[in-house]
Amino acid sequence: MNPATEMREALVDAVDSAKGQVAFASAMSTSERPVSQQIVSYWLKRGFLPAELVVRAELITGVSRFRLRPDVFCIPKDLEAIQAA
């Protein structure tokens, strides 16, 4: 599976764990950055979540930041063995 497909599936999992787009939008919203259902729909169509919201999504949904945005939150190849231990 390619990284784009993996990111899309991770985002779908995050939205599903929040019980839908409206609930995910509500959970992701802050006073500084409101999030609407339409924005969530756009993210799903685009296939990834903005990097600045990944940690928030991870804490709210339990979907790993490494799945949501492996292009941003990657583990260097030389440290993968340490993480696996």
C-alpha positions in Angstrom: 0.0 0.0 0.0 1.3 3.5 -0.8 1.7 6.3 1.8 -1.2 8.3 0.3 -3.6 5.4 0.7 -2.4 4.7 4.2 -2.9 8.4 5.2 -6.4 8.3 3.8 -7.3 5.1 5.6 -5.9 6.5 8.9 -8.0 9.7 8.5 -11.1 7.6 7.8 -10.3 5.5 10.9 -10.0 8.8 13.0 -13.3 10.1 11.7 -15.0 6.8 12.3 -13.6 6.6 15.8 -15.1 10.0 16.5 -18.5 8.7 15.2 -18.6 10.7 12.0 -17.6 13.9 10.3 -19.7 16.2 12.4 -18.4 14.7 15.7 -14.8 14.8 14.4 -15.2 18.4 13.4 -16.6 19.3 16.7 -13.8 17.5 18.6 -11.1 19.1 16.4 -12.4 22.6 16.7 -10.8 25.2 19.0 -11.7 28.8 19.6 -8.7 29.8 17.4 -9.5 27.3 14.7 -13.0 26.2 14.2 -13.5 23.1 12.1 -16.7 22.4 10.1 -18.0 19.2 8.7 -17.3 20.6 5.2 -13.6 21.0 6.1 -13.5 17.4 7.3 -15.1 16.2 4.1 -12.5 18.2 2.1 -9.7 16.6 4.1 -11.1 13.1 3.4 -11.4 13.9 -0.3 -7.8 15.3 -0.3 -6.7 12.3 1.6 -4.8 13.8 4.6 -5.1 15.9 7.7 -3.2 19.2 8.0 0.1 18.5 9.9 -0.7 21.0 12.6 -3.8 19.1 13.6 -2.3 15.6 13.7 -1.3 15.5 17.4 -4.8 16.8 18.4 -6.4 14.1 16.2 -4.2 11.4 17.8 -5.1 12.5 21.3 -8.8 12.6 20.5 -9.2 9.5 18.4 -6.2 7.3 19.3 -5.1 7.0 15.7 -1.4 7.3 15.6 0.3 10.4 14.2 2.7 8.0 12.4 -0.4 6.6 10.5 -2.1 10.0 9.9 1.0 11.7 8.5 4.0 9.4 8.0 5.4 12.1 5.7 5.8 14.4 8.7 6.0 12.2 11.7 8.4 9.5 10.4 10.9 7.4 12.3 14.3 7.4 10.7 15.4 4.0 9.3 18.3 3.8 11.7 16.0 4.1 14.7 13.3 1.7 13.6 14.9 -1.2 15.5 14.9 0.9 18.7 11.2 1.6 18.4 10.3 -2.0 17.7 12.0 -3.1 20.9 
